[in-house]
Amino acid sequence: MKPITQLHFGLQKLAVRLFGGASTRADKQRGASALEYIVLAAAIIVIVGVLAGTDVGAQFKQAFTSLFTDATSPAPPAN
């Protein structure tokens, strides 16, 4: 083999060792992000559960029902 080919092969092996097995900052952040989403989902579930049993929940239900009813009904013709 030519010396330049050996150098190139050696640098490739070094790059694989340096960048191949080491965990990156992004890898560590994935676990934290997943945990944050789980906590956020749990908080939303608790809030919805609490609101469902109160008068506020009934008001939200009525507001969304009328919103979707208005959205699905045809608009009056424009003058």
TORKOL-4160 file (C-alpha; in steps of 0.2 Angstrom, whole numbers, padded with zeros to 4 digits, m for minus):
79
<pt num="1" X="0000" Y="0000" Z="0000"/>
<pt num="2" X="0005" Y="0018" Z="m0003"/>
<pt num="3" X="0009" Y="0028" Z="0012"/>
<pt num="4" X="m0005" Y="0040" Z="0008"/>
<pt num="5" X="m0018" Y="0026" Z="0007"/>
<pt num="6" X="m0012" Y="0020" Z="0024"/>
<pt num="7" X="m0014" Y="0037" Z="0031"/>
<pt num="8" X="m0031" Y="0039" Z="0024"/>
<pt num="9" X="m0036" Y="0022" Z="0031"/>
<pt num="10" X="m0029" Y="0026" Z="0048"/>
<pt num="11" X="m0038" Y="0042" Z="0049"/>
<pt num="12" X="m0055" Y="0033" Z="0044"/>
<pt num="13" X="m0052" Y="0021" Z="0059"/>
<pt num="14" X="m0048" Y="0036" Z="0070"/>
<pt num="15" X="m0064" Y="0045" Z="0065"/>
<pt num="16" X="m0075" Y="0030" Z="0068"/>
<pt num="17" X="m0067" Y="0027" Z="0085"/>
<pt num="18" X="m0070" Y="0046" Z="0090"/>
<pt num="19" X="m0087" Y="0049" Z="0083"/>
<pt num="20" X="m0095" Y="0032" Z="0082"/>
<pt num="21" X="m0097" Y="0026" Z="0100"/>
<pt num="22" X="m0098" Y="0042" Z="0110"/>
<pt num="23" X="m0115" Y="0048" Z="0115"/>
<pt num="24" X="m0119" Y="0065" Z="0110"/>
<pt num="25" X="m0127" Y="0079" Z="0119"/>
<pt num="26" X="m0143" Y="0076" Z="0108"/>
<pt num="27" X="m0144" Y="0058" Z="0113"/>
<pt num="28" X="m0144" Y="0063" Z="0131"/>
<pt num="29" X="m0157" Y="0077" Z="0128"/>
<pt num="30" X="m0169" Y="0064" Z="0120"/>
<pt num="31" X="m0172" Y="0056" Z="0137"/>
<pt num="32" X="m0175" Y="0072" Z="0145"/>
<pt num="33" X="m0187" Y="0078" Z="0131"/>
<pt num="34" X="m0197" Y="0062" Z="0132"/>
<pt num="35" X="m0199" Y="0064" Z="0151"/>
<pt num="36" X="m0205" Y="0082" Z="0149"/>
<pt num="37" X="m0218" Y="0077" Z="0136"/>
<pt num="38" X="m0224" Y="0063" Z="0148"/>
<pt num="39" X="m0226" Y="0076" Z="0163"/>
<pt num="40" X="m0235" Y="0088" Z="0151"/>
<pt num="41" X="m0247" Y="0075" Z="0145"/>
<pt num="42" X="m0250" Y="0069" Z="0163"/>
<pt num="43" X="m0254" Y="0088" Z="0168"/>
<pt num="44" X="m0266" Y="0090" Z="0154"/>
<pt num="45" X="m0275" Y="0074" Z="0159"/>
<pt num="46" X="m0277" Y="0079" Z="0177"/>
<pt num="47" X="m0283" Y="0097" Z="0171"/>
<pt num="48" X="m0296" Y="0089" Z="0159"/>
<pt num="49" X="m0301" Y="0077" Z="0173"/>
<pt num="50" X="m0304" Y="0090" Z="0185"/>
<pt num="51" X="m0313" Y="0102" Z="0173"/>
<pt num="52" X="m0324" Y="0087" Z="0167"/>
<pt num="53" X="m0332" Y="0086" Z="0185"/>
<pt num="54" X="m0336" Y="0104" Z="0187"/>
<pt num="55" X="m0347" Y="0117" Z="0180"/>
<pt num="56" X="m0332" Y="0124" Z="0170"/>
<pt num="57" X="m0331" Y="0108" Z="0161"/>
<pt num="58" X="m0349" Y="0109" Z="0156"/>
<pt num="59" X="m0347" Y="0127" Z="0150"/>
<pt num="60" X="m0332" Y="0121" Z="0139"/>
<pt num="61" X="m0342" Y="0107" Z="0132"/>
<pt num="62" X="m0356" Y="0119" Z="0127"/>
<pt num="63" X="m0343" Y="0131" Z="0120"/>
<pt num="64" X="m0335" Y="0118" Z="0109"/>
<pt num="65" X="m0352" Y="0110" Z="0104"/>
<pt num="66" X="m0358" Y="0127" Z="0098"/>
<pt num="67" X="m0342" Y="0130" Z="0089"/>
<pt num="68" X="m0342" Y="0114" Z="0079"/>
<pt num="69" X="m0361" Y="0116" Z="0076"/>
<pt num="70" X="m0358" Y="0133" Z="0069"/>
<pt num="71" X="m0343" Y="0127" Z="0059"/>
<pt num="72" X="m0353" Y="0113" Z="0050"/>
<pt num="73" X="m0369" Y="0123" Z="0047"/>
<pt num="74" X="m0369" Y="0132" Z="0030"/>
<pt num="75" X="m0366" Y="0150" Z="0030"/>
<pt num="76" X="m0380" Y="0162" Z="0025"/>
<pt num="77" X="m0379" Y="0169" Z="0007"/>
<pt num="78" X="m0370" Y="0186" Z="0006"/>
<pt num="79" X="m0380" Y="0201" Z="0000"/>
